[in-house]
Amino acid sequence: MNNELRVIISGGGTGGHIFPAISIANAVKALRPDARILFVGALGRMEMQRVPNAGYDIKGLPICGFDRKNLLKNIKVLFKIWKSQQMAKKIIKEFKPQVAVGVGGYASGPTLNKAAAMGIPCLIQEQNSYAGVTNKLLAKKAAKICVAYDGMERFFPADKIIKTGNPVRQSLIETTVTREDAIRSFGLDPTKKTILLVGGSLGARTINESVLQHLDLVHSSHVQFIWQTGKYYYGDIKAQLANMEAQIPNLVVSDFISDMGVAYKAADLVISRAGASSISEFCLIGKPVILVPSPNVAEDHQTKNAMALVNVDAALYVKDSEAPDQLLSLAIETVGDSNKLDSLKQNILKLALPDSADIIAKEVIKLANNGN
């Protein structure tokens, strides 16, 4: 009898899906070094690069979302869904997993549907306080559903739910660099308060505009800024800042920060979108944050994520449409208020759910053993 553990993990599309997926895979490998793990993602999406970089094999499906503006294009989408289901079935037959894990995103739909139909136990992990469409559809077929927020029984069968929290990048937790050294690594002054602006892995137009419209405020403040623009916006922003950056020595601009652990350590305050993974990271490291939820997400789930913190005074909130006018002045005011920063830190720490990846990994292994 072959006791080798084989696990399929499917989903992706954004860092918010990919980072938890990789964390779960790492936790499974830590508990079962013999485990073989195969990822299934969507061709052309971020996971096709990030997963191999993390040391795991990945197969791509030609899956994509429906086009709500041009309904005729959905004929192609339906064909891609059918083709993805056939490919998923072939992948599962060849790999022979004992358990399948879905983290949300396009690819997890056909993969877990086929896995469940073939009698393979399935676990889904929902990062947000408002469940995504794919996970809601998969819930009936899943054996276990791991969530990060209370009240998720309004989306899922209560007897399947386990509140585990969201797995985060271990590098953030394990960073040993001091705040002073972290700030110096950006060429800044450790004696000054520092604000980090991040818009997720792809950047955020509104957060970027909030800075560009108030460069005078940045310059005149006694605060330092580390600004991750996102690769999509970087070229245009650098062009707009041409001949100005030398005059604003308290502003460091980057397209992408590879070591977010160091960036978080340097920051006294973070400005961020309200993705579930980011929020879980802020909770675990106790980082004061101003959340600017993206309005361009399904069911406005980022606002719901943010309000779960705001309602217990664990974060501040600025509406996306109001950010260009309000965000920078609020951030400068907040970072100068040590009592407010300490209160935000203490309250957000209370929401932390540590060891999420380990808890989920144990459930994955348990399902695999029960399925044998």
C-alpha positions in Angstrom: 0.0 0.0 0.0 1.3 3.5 -1.0 1.2 5.8 2.0 2.5 8.8 0.1 0.3 11.9 0.6 -0.9 13.6 -2.6 -2.7 17.0 -2.4 -4.1 19.2 -5.1 -4.4 22.9 -4.2 -6.3 25.1 -6.7 -7.2 28.7 -7.1 -5.4 32.1 -7.4 -5.8 35.2 -9.5 -4.4 37.6 -6.8 -1.8 37.6 -4.1 -4.7 37.3 -1.6 -5.5 33.8 -2.9 -1.9 32.7 -3.8 -0.1 33.5 -0.5 -2.5 31.5 1.7 -2.4 28.6 -0.8 1.4 28.5 -0.6 1.3 28.8 3.2 -1.0 25.8 3.4 1.3 23.8 1.1 4.3 24.7 3.2 2.5 23.7 6.4 1.5 20.3 4.8 5.1 19.7 3.8 6.3 20.6 7.3 3.9 18.0 8.8 4.4 15.4 6.0 7.7 15.9 4.2 6.8 13.0 2.0 3.7 14.9 0.6 3.5 15.5 -3.1 1.6 18.8 -3.8 0.3 19.9 -7.2 -1.2 23.3 -7.8 -3.9 24.0 -10.4 -4.2 27.6 -11.5 -5.6 29.8 -14.3 -3.4 30.3 -17.4 -2.1 33.9 -17.6 -2.7 34.6 -14.0 -0.3 35.5 -11.3 -0.1 32.0 -9.8 1.5 30.6 -12.9 4.7 32.5 -11.9 4.4 32.8 -8.1 3.8 29.1 -7.4 6.9 27.8 -9.3 8.9 30.5 -7.6 7.8 29.0 -4.2 9.1 25.6 -5.3 5.8 23.8 -6.4 4.6 22.4 -9.7 1.5 24.0 -11.2 -0.8 23.1 -14.1 -2.8 25.8 -15.8 -6.4 25.8 -17.0 -7.8 28.1 -19.7 -10.5 29.4 -17.3 -11.6 33.0 -17.0 -14.5 35.0 -15.6 -17.7 36.0 -17.4 -17.8 39.3 -19.3 -20.7 41.2 -17.9 -20.4 44.1 -20.4 -20.2 42.0 -23.6 -22.4 39.0 -23.3 -21.5 37.6 -26.7 -17.9 37.0 -25.5 -19.3 34.6 -22.9 -19.7 31.9 -25.6 -15.9 31.6 -25.5 -16.0 31.7 -21.7 -18.4 28.7 -21.6 -16.1 26.8 -23.9 -13.2 27.6 -21.7 -15.1 26.4 -18.6 -16.0 23.1 -20.4 -12.4 22.6 -21.6 -11.1 23.4 -18.1 -13.3 20.8 -16.6 -12.0 18.2 -19.0 -8.4 19.2 -18.3 -9.1 19.1 -14.5 -10.5 15.6 -14.8 -7.4 14.5 -16.6 -5.0 16.1 -14.1 -6.9 14.5 -11.2 -6.8 11.0 -12.9 -3.1 11.2 -13.5 -2.1 12.8 -10.1 -4.5 10.7 -8.0 -4.8 13.1 -5.1 -6.3 11.9 -1.8 -7.6 15.4 -1.0 -8.3 18.6 -2.9 -8.0 22.2 -1.5 -9.7 25.2 -3.0 -8.6 28.8 -2.0 -11.0 30.7 -4.3 -10.4 32.1 -7.8 -11.3 30.8 -11.2 -9.4 27.6 -11.3 -10.7 26.2 -8.1 -14.3 25.8 -9.6 -13.7 23.2 -12.2 -10.9 21.5 -10.2 -12.9 20.9 -7.0 -16.1 20.1 -8.9 -14.3 17.3 -10.7 -12.5 16.2 -7.6 -15.8 15.9 -5.6 -17.5 14.1 -8.5 -14.6 11.6 -8.4 -15.1 10.9 -4.7 -12.1 12.9 -3.5 -12.7 14.8 -0.2 -12.5 18.6 -0.6 -11.6 21.5 1.7 -12.2 25.1 0.8 -10.6 28.1 2.4 -12.6 31.4 2.3 -10.4 34.4 3.1 -13.1 37.1 3.1 -15.9 38.1 5.4 -18.2 37.9 2.4 -17.9 34.6 0.6 -16.8 34.5 -3.0 -19.0 33.1 -5.7 -16.8 30.1 -6.5 -16.6 29.0 -2.8 -20.4 29.5 -2.3 -21.0 27.2 -5.3 -18.5 24.6 -4.0 -19.7 24.6 -0.4 -22.3 21.8 -0.8 -19.5 19.5 -2.1 -16.9 20.4 0.4 -16.2 18.3 3.5 -14.7 21.2 5.5 -14.8 25.0 5.0 -12.1 27.0 6.7 -13.0 30.7 7.4 -11.5 33.8 9.0 -14.6 35.6 10.2 -17.5 35.0 12.4 -21.0 34.7 10.9 -20.0 32.7 7.9 -22.9 30.3 8.4 -25.0 32.7 6.3 -23.0 31.5 3.3 -22.0 27.9 4.3 -23.4 24.9 6.2 -22.6 25.6 9.8 -21.5 22.0 10.5 -18.7 22.2 7.9 -17.2 25.5 9.1 -14.0 25.7 11.1 -12.7 29.2 12.1 -9.0 29.0 11.3 -8.1 32.5 10.2 -6.1 33.2 7.1 -2.6 31.8 6.5 0.0 34.5 6.0 3.5 34.7 4.5 5.8 33.2 7.2 8.5 35.7 6.2 6.5 38.5 7.7 6.2 36.8 11.1 9.9 35.6 11.1 11.5 39.0 10.2 14.2 39.7 12.8 15.3 43.0 11.5 14.9 46.0 13.9 12.7 49.0 13.0 15.8 51.2 12.8 17.7 48.9 10.4 14.5 48.4 8.4 14.1 52.2 8.0 17.8 52.6 7.1 17.5 50.0 4.4 15.2 52.4 2.6 17.7 55.3 3.1 15.5 57.0 5.6 15.9 58.4 9.1 15.0 56.1 12.0 14.2 59.0 14.3 11.2 60.1 12.2 7.8 58.5 11.9 7.3 56.5 8.7 4.1 55.8 6.6 4.0 52.8 4.2 1.6 53.0 1.3 0.7 49.8 -0.5 -2.0 49.0 -3.1 -1.7 45.3 -3.2 0.5 43.3 -5.7 -0.9 45.2 -8.7 -1.1 48.7 -7.2 -4.1 50.9 -6.4 -4.9 54.0 -8.5 -6.7 55.8 -5.8 -3.9 55.5 -3.2 -1.4 56.6 -5.8 -3.6 59.6 -6.8 -3.9 60.5 -3.1 -0.1 61.0 -3.0 0.3 62.7 -6.4 -2.3 65.3 -5.6 -0.6 66.2 -2.3 3.1 66.2 -2.9 3.3 69.6 -1.2 1.9 68.0 2.0 4.4 65.1 1.7 7.2 67.6 1.4 6.1 69.9 4.2 5.4 67.1 6.7 7.9 65.9 9.2 7.0 62.3 8.2 8.7 59.8 5.9 6.9 57.9 3.2 7.6 54.5 1.6 5.4 54.3 -1.5 4.8 51.0 -3.4 3.1 52.2 -6.6 2.5 48.8 -8.2 4.3 47.9 -11.5 1.3 49.0 -13.6 1.5 52.6 -12.4 5.2 53.0 -11.8 6.4 54.3 -15.1 3.7 57.0 -15.3 4.4 58.1 -11.7 8.1 58.2 -12.2 7.5 60.5 -15.2 5.3 62.8 -13.1 7.9 62.9 -10.4 10.8 63.6 -12.8 13.0 66.5 -11.4 11.0 66.5 -8.2 12.2 63.5 -6.2 15.4 65.2 -5.2 13.3 68.0 -3.6 11.3 65.4 -1.6 14.0 63.4 0.3 11.4 62.0 2.7 9.6 60.1 -0.1 10.9 56.7 -1.3 9.1 55.3 -4.4 9.2 51.7 -5.6 7.2 49.6 -8.1 7.3 46.5 -5.9 8.8 45.7 -2.5 10.0 42.1 -2.5 10.5 41.9 1.3 7.3 43.1 2.9 8.4 42.0 6.3 11.1 44.7 6.3 8.7 47.3 4.9 6.1 46.5 7.6 8.8 46.7 10.3 9.9 50.1 9.0 6.3 51.5 9.1 4.7 53.2 12.1 1.4 53.3 10.0 0.3 51.5 6.9 -2.1 52.7 4.2 -3.6 49.7 2.3 -6.5 48.1 0.4 -8.6 45.8 2.6 -7.9 42.4 1.1 -8.4 39.6 3.5 -4.8 38.4 3.4 -3.4 41.8 4.1 -5.8 42.3 7.0 -4.7 39.0 8.5 -1.1 40.1 8.3 -1.8 43.4 10.0 -3.6 41.5 12.8 -0.7 39.1 13.4 2.0 41.8 13.4 -0.1 44.4 15.3 0.3 47.1 12.7 -1.8 50.3 12.8 -3.5 50.7 9.4 -5.8 53.0 7.4 -7.9 50.9 5.1 -9.1 52.1 1.7 -11.3 49.3 0.4 -11.3 48.7 -3.4 -14.7 49.4 -4.9 -13.8 47.1 -7.9 -14.4 43.8 -6.1 -17.4 41.4 -6.0 -20.1 42.2 -3.5 -18.0 45.1 -2.2 -16.3 42.5 0.1 -13.3 44.7 0.9 -15.5 47.2 2.7 -17.1 44.4 4.7 -13.5 43.2 5.6 -12.6 46.7 6.7 -15.7 47.3 8.8 -15.0 44.1 10.8 -11.9 46.0 12.1 -13.3 49.5 12.2 -16.3 48.5 14.3 -13.9 47.4 17.1 -11.5 50.4 16.7 -8.8 48.1 15.3 -8.3 50.2 12.1 -9.2 53.5 10.4 -11.2 53.6 7.2 -11.4 56.0 4.3 -13.9 55.5 1.4 -12.2 55.1 -2.0 -14.0 58.1 -3.5 -13.0 60.4 -0.6 -9.3 59.2 -0.4 -7.7 61.8 -2.7 -9.1 64.6 -0.5 -8.8 63.0 3.0 -6.3 60.2 3.1 -2.9 61.9 3.3 -3.9 64.5 5.9 -5.5 61.8 8.1 -2.4 59.6 7.8 -0.1 62.4 8.8 -2.3 63.4 11.7 -2.6 59.7 12.9 1.1 58.9 12.7 1.8 61.9 14.9 -0.6 60.7 17.6 1.3 58.0 19.7 -1.7 57.2 21.8 -3.9 56.6 18.7 -1.2 54.3 17.2 -0.9 52.3 20.4 -4.7 51.9 20.7 -4.9 50.7 17.1 -2.0 48.3 17.7 -3.5 46.8 20.8 -7.0 46.4 19.3 -5.8 44.8 16.0 -3.6 42.3 17.9 -6.8 41.0 19.6 -8.1 39.9 16.3 -5.1 37.8 15.3 -5.6 34.1 14.6 -2.1 32.5 14.7 -1.1 29.1 13.3 -3.8 29.2 10.6 -1.8 27.3 8.0 -0.9 24.6 10.5 -4.6 24.2 11.6 -5.7 23.9 7.9 -2.9 21.6 7.0 -3.9 19.2 9.8 -7.5 19.2 8.5 -6.2 18.5 5.0 -4.2 15.5 6.2 -7.1 14.3 8.3 -9.4 14.4 5.2 -6.8 12.5 3.1 -6.5 9.8 5.8 -10.3 9.5 6.2 -10.7 9.2 2.4 -8.3 6.2 2.2 
